[in-house]
Amino acid sequence: MSLIERRFDPDNLPWQPDERSPLGRPVTVSGSPTRGVVNGKPVILAGTNNYLGLTYDPRCIEAAIDALRRHGTGTTGSRLANGTYTEHLLLEAELGAFYGLEYALTFTTGYQANLGMIAALGGSDGILMLDGECHASIFDGARLAGSQLYRFRHNDPADLGKRLRRLGERASDTLVVLEGIYSMRGDQPPLAELCAVARAAGACVLVDEAHSFGVLGRHGRGAVEQFGVEDLVDFVTGTFSKSLGATGGFCVSRHNLGYLVVLARPYVFSASLTPAVVASTRTALTIIRREPALRERLWANAHRVHEACTELGLLRTRCESPIVSVVLSRPENALDIWHGLIDHGLYVNLVAPPVSPGNYLLLRCSLCAAHTDQEIDGIIEAFRWLAGEYGESILHL
Ligand SMILES: Cc1ncc(COP(=O)(O)O)c(C=O)c1O
């Protein structure tokens, strides 16, 4: 069998292409961050990462259109070549100012921000200590680095401490990587304890705030702000693809990131952010800074859905984020449930291993500041149908 035959043999695929599969299914969105059409059915979108609903904010759209007209559709080059425009530098300065930190770098995606930063920081002679449920971009950064790699038990400061102690003096060659909110189950880390353990061992710390930027903290600076650990964290990474409503990624730090520019391969070898994305992101950042009401609305929506799901017997966890994940116990009826929810007007993510942690199947519902009270009612009604029809298929972790 040739390589092509092996790669494209349906028996070797990790999933079977199936007309009922959620993978890559088109979601038609037009005119609203919360409404779309899936399988020809009108649905409330509650499976996006559009936490603040900014994808349709007229100010972001106008800024992007204006940048398109003035600067064109793409930069066609890496930041180190022709791809640094004044606006990239302004966005970086604004991100740094938002955190009160001197240094900021932007990347073309959040995935690349983690890949580039972690690979460059870890290097082939460093040690990376990752929470076991970190995102794939973090693990891929470790692979690209070729660093010595350890994972500690998810959200477990004692396990982190034990593993750092085993490293002895080499603990000070270690970068500990954490997230502000874990994307699949929506749980927060015990960040103060984890940072204290890492610092006590002499390790440095990077926190990926992909899902917590704009969501946690009084000013929206994420988990580092909420847990009061901004001084204990060396690097914060994040993405523009969630609460900022575009695509792109960043790292901010009090350390001089200038040295990393030539080491972070995704920064060096990939075209920079397009002018339209830079412009809409700068506007979205201003909105996040000036309008904390958006965050309050997001949390009110999250609490309503979380409480309703708890009353319906679908959840037993605390509400720690705008992500409400219901765990399914049986793979056999997962697709029926997911399609049933669409038929009841609700789109959520059906997440299976290896994307979900453990071996769980998750119905991942994520809330948005733009969901209206009626839409929240609609989300709850669809979950009521789920609890009535498939209550016995729900697992409590
Ligand atoms: C925790 C985490 N980090 C990084 C990323 C990558 O972000 P992006 O989609 O901007 O590449 C994601 C994306 O889902 C994520 O969940």
The ligand as a Tripos MOL2 file, in Angstrom:
@<TRIPOS>MOLECULE
LIG
   16    16     1     0     0
SMALL
NO_CHARGES

@<TRIPOS>ATOM
      1 C1         -6.6410   27.2990   25.4800 C.3       1 LIG1
      2 C2         -6.4260   27.6680   24.0490 C.ar      1 LIG1
      3 N1         -5.2510   28.2080   23.6920 N.ar      1 LIG1
      4 C3         -5.0190   28.5580   22.4120 C.ar      1 LIG1
      5 C4         -5.9660   28.3730   21.4200 C.ar      1 LIG1
      6 C5         -5.6470   28.7370   20.0110 C.3       1 LIG1
      7 O1         -6.2810   29.8980   19.6170 O.3       1 LIG1
      8 P1         -6.5690   30.2600   18.1050 P.3       1 LIG1
      9 O2         -7.8700   29.6500   17.7350 O.co2     1 LIG1
     10 O3         -6.6010   31.7370   18.1010 O.co2     1 LIG1
     11 O4         -5.4670   29.7370   17.2610 O.co2     1 LIG1
     12 C6         -7.1990   27.8310   21.7560 C.ar      1 LIG1
     13 C7         -8.2100   27.6420   20.7140 C.2       1 LIG1
     14 O5         -9.2300   27.0860   20.8260 O.2       1 LIG1
     15 C8         -7.4400   27.4610   23.1010 C.ar      1 LIG1
     16 O6         -8.6110   26.9190   23.4700 O.3       1 LIG1
@<TRIPOS>BOND
     1     1     2 1
     2     2     3 ar
     3     2    15 ar
     4     3     4 ar
     5     4     5 ar
     6     5     6 1
     7     5    12 ar
     8     6     7 1
     9     7     8 1
    10     8     9 2
    11     8    10 1
    12     8    11 1
    13    12    13 1
    14    12    15 ar
    15    13    14 2
    16    15    16 1
@<TRIPOS>SUBSTRUCTURE
     1 LIG1         1 GROUP 0 **** ****
